[in-house]
Amino acid sequence: MRSSKEQLARAREVMPGGVNSSTRLNEAIGTPFFASRAKGSRVWDIEGREFIDMCCAHGAGLLGHAHPAVDGAVRKATSIGYVNSFETEYHEELARKVCEAIPCAEKVRFCSSGSEATLHLIRGCRGFTGRKKIIRFEGHFHGYHELIYIGGSPAASALGQNRISPCIESAGIPEEFAGLVVSIPFNDPAALERAIREHGRETALVILEPINYNCACVKPQEAFLELLRKLTREAGILLFFDEIQSAFKKSRGGAQEDLGVVPDVCTVGKALGGGFPLSAFCGRADIMDIFKPVGPVQHSGTFNAHLVPVLAGLAFMNEIAKPGFYAHLQKLEAHLHEGLDRIISSHGLNMVVPHHGARFDILLGRKTPAARYDETFCHKKSVMLKFIRGCWERGVYFHDYGGSPVHHGYSVQHTAKDMDAVLNVMEEVLAGLKEELR
């Protein structure tokens, strides 16, 4: 049996950094989490240690590990023969279920990742409107491609400049792409009105995470989404909800159902594939018909809607339609956050754990949820890394995103007993960090 450090050394010989996704290196523990197996709410590392999983595949594992319904779907796919790059009756069945669940969805296309979904739908929005610019919000995340990995997470020192010329978030993205992006603060009606007034005639879409899980679970303030819906409609701009993360976490209809504002188009993903790579983009029929072979915009791919994730997606949609599914998640949510509120209060901790459905964020350095990206600059990354390390040492796995105030969560296979164990570990670790969290 190799140790995680030994495995990382071997992996670095053949893979950059020893990983296949840059964020898989968990800075808090010094290595990626090298898993050997997983079941239900638990995951085991290659050294045989058992953990309660509070990452759950970054939100993709809403059904937990090795869910029986997904296992059955995979066996069905193998019996059919995978049937890659063909359409089947199951594709239409899954598309119909997505359209029935998501309020804005009249038609849908499937792909593999969230980044793919936003890339193709941005192209579709531009093709439909004949416009080029994108208005986006600070702190929101929409994938790693050149069209939108711009202006989302500037350093505090670059915040002012980001609102003039959005920052490029990765080497290798040409600066010219930044000229097509307008980055503004979230929950700021004046900034929104100004951006649409100045750029509206050139703007194809306004894109946002309706629940900003990727930065401290920032939620829209009262009437902000309604104003956004009104202004985009008046300006002929498409309203784009990126629900790759928020879809299905609290309800079948996603954040647009939860919040009561329906966009023109949206992306859904993460949990949709039941643990397999499956995302979708959907929206009004007239917009979706911009894609070939009906319209002029290209969207193709050999592995789009591979049969295995399609059948797993059908299993997922069937599971979340069961009466007890969201009732169980709601009980877990109440159990966990009532416990966390007690811990924070009893120890006098300067932190907050905002949540929406089965995902939550941990924001250190303030006692009330943030309303904007710049209100998260108080977060203490070094303390966050100590917290994650402490939980890992005690058998609870939180993933690290460089110490940032990003999302964590649980699955429908987690239990109240799991939540009690997690709360006990979190209290022990946080009590040890009390002096740094006052």
C-alpha positions in Angstrom: 0.0 0.0 0.0 1.4 3.4 -1.1 1.0 6.5 1.0 -0.7 9.5 -0.5 2.7 11.3 -0.7 4.3 8.4 -2.5 1.4 8.2 -4.9 1.6 12.0 -5.6 5.3 11.6 -6.4 4.6 8.9 -8.9 1.7 10.8 -10.4 3.9 13.9 -10.9 6.2 11.9 -13.1 3.5 11.6 -15.8 0.9 14.3 -15.1 1.4 18.0 -14.5 1.2 18.5 -10.7 0.1 14.9 -10.4 -3.5 15.7 -11.1 -6.0 15.9 -13.9 -7.8 19.0 -12.6 -5.8 21.9 -11.1 -8.0 22.2 -8.0 -7.6 18.6 -6.9 -4.4 19.3 -5.0 -5.8 19.9 -1.5 -3.4 22.5 0.0 -4.6 21.8 3.5 -3.5 18.1 3.4 -0.6 18.6 1.0 -1.8 16.0 -1.5 -4.8 15.3 -3.6 -7.3 13.0 -2.0 -6.4 9.6 -3.5 -9.5 7.6 -3.2 -9.6 3.8 -3.2 -13.4 3.3 -3.0 -16.6 5.0 -2.0 -20.0 4.0 -0.8 -23.0 6.0 0.3 -21.8 9.0 2.4 -18.3 7.6 2.8 -15.0 7.6 0.9 -11.8 5.7 1.7 -8.3 6.9 0.7 -5.5 4.7 -0.6 -4.1 4.3 2.9 -7.4 2.7 4.0 -8.7 5.6 6.1 -12.5 6.2 6.1 -14.0 9.7 5.7 -17.5 11.2 5.8 -17.6 13.0 2.4 -18.5 16.6 2.7 -17.3 17.4 -0.9 -19.6 15.0 -2.8 -17.8 15.6 -6.1 -18.2 19.4 -5.8 -21.9 19.0 -5.9 -22.1 16.3 -8.6 -22.7 13.6 -6.0 -26.1 14.6 -4.7 -27.1 10.9 -4.9 -24.0 9.9 -2.9 -21.6 7.2 -3.9 -22.7 4.0 -5.7 -26.4 4.7 -5.5 -28.4 1.6 -6.4 -30.5 3.4 -9.0 -27.3 4.6 -10.8 -25.8 1.1 -10.5 -28.8 -0.2 -12.3 -28.6 2.4 -15.0 -24.9 1.5 -15.7 -25.8 -2.2 -15.9 -28.5 -1.4 -18.4 -26.1 0.7 -20.5 -23.6 -2.2 -20.6 -26.4 -4.6 -21.7 -27.4 -2.3 -24.5 -23.7 -1.9 -25.6 -23.1 1.8 -24.7 -24.3 2.9 -28.2 -22.0 5.9 -28.3 -22.7 8.7 -30.8 -26.2 7.6 -31.6 -29.5 9.0 -30.5 -31.9 6.7 -28.5 -35.3 6.9 -27.0 -33.6 7.5 -23.6 -32.2 10.9 -24.8 -35.7 12.2 -25.6 -37.0 10.8 -22.3 -34.3 12.6 -20.3 -34.7 15.8 -22.2 -38.5 15.7 -21.6 -37.9 15.2 -17.8 -35.5 18.2 -17.7 -38.0 20.4 -19.6 -40.7 19.3 -17.2 -38.6 20.2 -14.1 -36.8 23.4 -15.1 -39.1 26.4 -15.6 -37.3 28.1 -18.5 -36.6 24.9 -20.4 -38.7 24.4 -23.5 -35.9 22.6 -25.3 -32.5 21.2 -24.1 -29.2 19.9 -25.5 -26.8 17.7 -23.5 -23.0 17.8 -23.2 -20.5 16.6 -20.7 -19.1 19.4 -18.5 -20.3 22.7 -17.1 -17.6 24.6 -19.0 -18.9 23.0 -22.2 -22.5 24.0 -21.4 -21.7 27.7 -20.8 -19.4 27.9 -23.8 -22.0 26.5 -26.2 -24.9 28.5 -24.8 -23.0 31.8 -24.8 -22.3 31.1 -28.5 -26.0 30.4 -29.0 -27.0 33.7 -27.2 -24.6 35.6 -29.5 -26.0 33.9 -32.5 -29.6 34.6 -31.5 -29.1 38.3 -30.7 -26.4 39.2 -33.2 -24.5 40.9 -30.3 -21.1 40.2 -28.8 -20.7 41.5 -25.2 -21.3 39.7 -21.9 -22.3 41.4 -18.7 -21.2 39.2 -15.7 -20.9 39.6 -11.9 -17.9 39.6 -9.7 -17.4 36.4 -7.7 -19.6 34.2 -10.0 -18.0 31.3 -11.9 -19.0 30.1 -15.3 -16.3 27.7 -16.5 -12.7 27.7 -17.5 -12.9 28.7 -21.2 -11.8 31.9 -22.9 -15.3 33.4 -23.3 -16.0 33.8 -19.6 -12.9 33.0 -17.4 -12.5 36.7 -17.2 -13.4 39.3 -14.6 -14.8 36.9 -12.1 -12.4 36.7 -9.2 -10.0 39.7 -9.1 -7.7 40.3 -6.2 -8.7 43.0 -3.8 -6.0 45.3 -5.2 -7.3 44.8 -8.7 -11.0 45.3 -8.0 -11.3 48.9 -9.3 -9.4 48.1 -12.5 -11.5 45.0 -13.0 -14.6 47.2 -13.4 -12.8 49.1 -16.1 -11.0 46.3 -17.9 -11.9 42.8 -16.6 -8.9 40.8 -15.4 -7.8 37.7 -17.3 -8.0 34.7 -14.9 -5.5 32.4 -16.6 -2.4 32.7 -18.6 -3.1 31.7 -22.2 -6.3 33.7 -22.6 -5.8 36.6 -25.1 -6.4 40.0 -23.7 -8.8 40.7 -26.6 -11.4 38.5 -25.0 -11.6 40.9 -22.1 -12.9 43.6 -24.4 -16.2 41.6 -24.8 -16.8 41.3 -21.0 -18.3 43.8 -18.6 -17.8 42.9 -14.9 -20.0 44.5 -12.3 -20.7 44.0 -8.6 -23.6 41.7 -7.7 -26.6 43.1 -5.8 -25.8 46.6 -7.0 -28.9 48.0 -8.9 -27.1 51.2 -9.9 -24.1 49.3 -11.4 -26.5 47.1 -13.3 -28.5 49.9 -14.7 -25.4 51.8 -15.7 -23.9 48.7 -17.4 -27.1 48.1 -19.5 -27.4 51.8 -20.3 -23.8 52.0 -21.5 -23.4 48.5 -23.1 -26.9 47.3 -23.7 -27.0 47.6 -27.5 -23.9 45.5 -27.8 -24.8 43.0 -25.1 -26.0 39.5 -25.9 -26.5 38.2 -22.4 -26.3 38.8 -18.7 -24.9 35.7 -17.0 -25.0 34.9 -13.3 -25.2 32.2 -10.7 -28.6 32.8 -9.1 -27.0 31.4 -5.9 -23.4 32.3 -5.9 -22.1 29.0 -4.4 -18.6 29.6 -5.9 -18.1 32.6 -3.5 -19.6 32.4 0.0 -23.1 31.4 -1.2 -24.0 35.0 -1.9 -27.7 35.3 -2.6 -29.6 37.9 -4.6 -31.1 40.6 -2.4 -34.7 41.5 -2.4 -36.0 42.7 -5.8 -32.6 42.5 -7.5 -33.4 39.5 -9.8 -36.8 41.1 -10.6 -35.0 44.3 -11.7 -32.5 42.2 -13.7 -35.3 40.4 -15.4 -37.1 43.7 -16.3 -34.0 45.5 -17.6 -32.8 42.6 -19.7 -36.2 42.1 -21.3 -36.5 45.9 -22.1 -33.0 45.9 -23.6 -33.4 42.8 -25.7 -30.6 41.1 -23.7 -30.9 37.4 -22.9 -31.0 36.5 -19.2 -28.7 33.5 -18.5 -28.9 31.6 -15.2 -25.9 29.4 -14.8 -27.4 26.6 -12.7 -24.6 24.1 -13.1 -24.3 24.1 -9.3 -27.7 25.3 -8.1 -29.9 23.0 -10.1 -31.6 20.3 -8.0 -29.9 21.2 -4.8 -33.0 22.5 -3.1 -35.8 21.6 -5.6 -36.4 19.9 -8.9 -36.8 23.3 -10.6 -33.5 24.8 -9.5 -32.9 28.3 -8.1 -35.2 29.8 -10.7 -38.1 27.9 -9.1 -36.8 28.6 -5.6 -36.4 32.4 -6.3 -39.4 32.9 -8.6 -37.6 34.5 -11.5 -37.4 32.7 -14.8 -34.5 33.4 -17.2 -34.5 33.1 -21.0 -31.9 30.3 -20.9 -29.9 28.3 -18.3 -27.3 25.6 -17.8 -27.8 22.7 -15.5 -25.3 20.0 -14.5 -23.1 18.6 -11.7 -25.8 16.5 -10.0 -27.7 15.8 -13.2 -25.6 12.8 -14.2 -25.9 11.0 -10.9 -22.1 11.0 -10.6 -21.4 10.7 -14.3 -20.3 13.6 -16.6 -23.5 15.2 -17.9 -24.5 18.8 -18.3 -27.2 20.5 -20.3 -28.2 23.9 -21.7 -31.8 24.8 -22.2 -34.2 27.6 -22.6 -36.9 29.1 -24.8 -37.6 27.1 -27.9 -37.0 30.0 -30.3 -33.5 30.6 -28.7 -32.6 26.9 -28.6 -33.6 26.5 -32.3 -30.6 28.7 -33.2 -28.5 25.5 -33.0 -27.9 23.3 -36.1 -29.5 21.5 -37.8 -32.3 23.9 -37.3 -30.4 27.2 -37.1 -26.8 28.4 -38.0 -25.0 27.9 -34.6 -22.8 24.8 -34.3 -23.0 22.4 -31.4 -21.6 18.9 -31.9 -19.4 16.4 -30.2 -18.8 12.6 -30.4 -19.4 12.2 -26.6 -22.3 14.5 -26.2 -25.0 12.6 -24.3 -23.2 9.3 -24.1 -25.6 6.6 -23.2 -24.1 5.8 -19.8 -24.6 9.3 -18.3 -27.9 9.6 -20.1 -29.3 6.5 -18.3 -27.6 7.6 -15.1 -29.3 11.0 -15.6 -32.7 9.3 -16.0 -32.1 7.4 -12.8 -31.2 10.7 -11.1 -34.4 12.5 -12.4 -36.5 9.6 -11.2 -35.0 9.6 -7.8 -35.4 13.4 -7.2 -39.1 13.0 -8.2 -39.8 10.7 -5.3 -41.8 12.3 -2.5 -39.2 11.7 0.2 -36.1 12.9 -1.6 -36.2 16.6 -0.8 -37.9 16.1 2.5 -34.8 14.1 3.6 -32.4 16.8 2.3 -34.4 19.5 4.1 -34.1 17.6 7.4 -30.3 17.2 6.9 -30.1 20.9 6.1 -32.0 22.0 9.2 -30.0 19.5 11.4 -26.6 20.6 10.2 -27.2 24.3 10.2 -29.0 24.5 13.5 -26.0 22.7 15.0 -23.6 25.0 13.3 -25.5 28.1 14.5 -25.2 26.7 18.0 -21.5 26.1 17.7 -20.8 29.5 16.3 -22.8 31.2 19.0 -21.6 29.2 22.0 -17.9 29.7 21.0 -18.3 33.3 20.0 -16.9 32.6 16.5 -16.6 35.3 13.9 -17.9 33.3 11.0 -21.0 32.4 9.1 -22.2 29.4 7.1 -24.6 30.5 4.4 -26.5 27.7 2.7 -29.2 26.9 0.1 -30.3 23.3 -0.1 -27.7 20.7 0.1 -24.7 23.0 -0.4 -23.2 25.5 1.9 -20.2 27.8 2.2 -18.0 28.7 5.1 -17.1 32.4 5.4 -14.6 33.4 8.1 -14.2 37.0 9.4 -17.8 38.1 9.6 -21.0 37.1 11.3 -23.6 37.9 8.6 -23.7 36.6 5.0 -22.0 38.6 2.3 -24.1 40.4 -0.3 -21.2 41.1 -2.7 -17.9 39.6 -3.7 -15.8 42.4 -2.1 -17.6 41.7 1.3 -15.8 38.3 1.3 -12.3 39.8 1.4 -12.4 39.4 5.2 -12.1 35.6 4.8 -9.1 34.1 6.6 -7.6 31.6 4.1 -4.9 30.5 6.5 -7.5 29.6 9.2 -9.6 27.9 6.6 -6.7 25.6 5.7 -6.2 24.7 9.3 -9.9 23.9 9.7 -9.9 21.6 6.7 -6.7 19.9 7.9 -8.2 19.4 11.3 -11.4 17.9 10.0 -9.4 15.6 7.7 -7.3 14.4 10.6 -10.6 13.4 12.4 -12.2 11.6 9.4 -14.3 14.3 7.8 -13.3 15.4 4.3 -13.9 19.0 3.1 -12.2 19.9 -0.1 -9.9 22.8 -0.2 -10.0 25.5 -2.9 -6.9 27.4 -1.9 -8.5 28.4 1.4 -11.3 30.3 -0.3 -14.9 30.5 1.0 -16.2 28.1 -1.5 -19.0 25.4 -1.4 -19.2 22.1 0.5 -22.2 19.7 0.8 -23.7 16.3 1.3 -25.9 13.8 -0.4 -29.2 12.1 0.0 -27.4 9.0 1.4 -26.0 11.1 4.3 -27.9 10.5 7.6 -28.6 12.5 10.7 -26.0 10.3 12.4 -23.5 11.5 9.8 -24.4 15.1 10.5 -23.9 14.6 14.2 -20.5 13.2 13.6 -19.6 16.1 11.3 -20.8 18.6 13.8 -18.8 17.0 16.6 -15.6 17.2 14.5 -16.3 20.7 13.3 -16.9 21.9 16.9 -13.7 20.3 18.1 -11.6 21.8 15.3 -13.3 25.2 15.5 -12.9 25.4 19.3 -9.2 24.9 18.7 -9.1 27.8 16.3 -11.3 30.1 18.6 -8.6 32.7 19.2 -8.1 33.1 15.4 -11.8 33.3 14.8 -12.7 36.2 17.2 
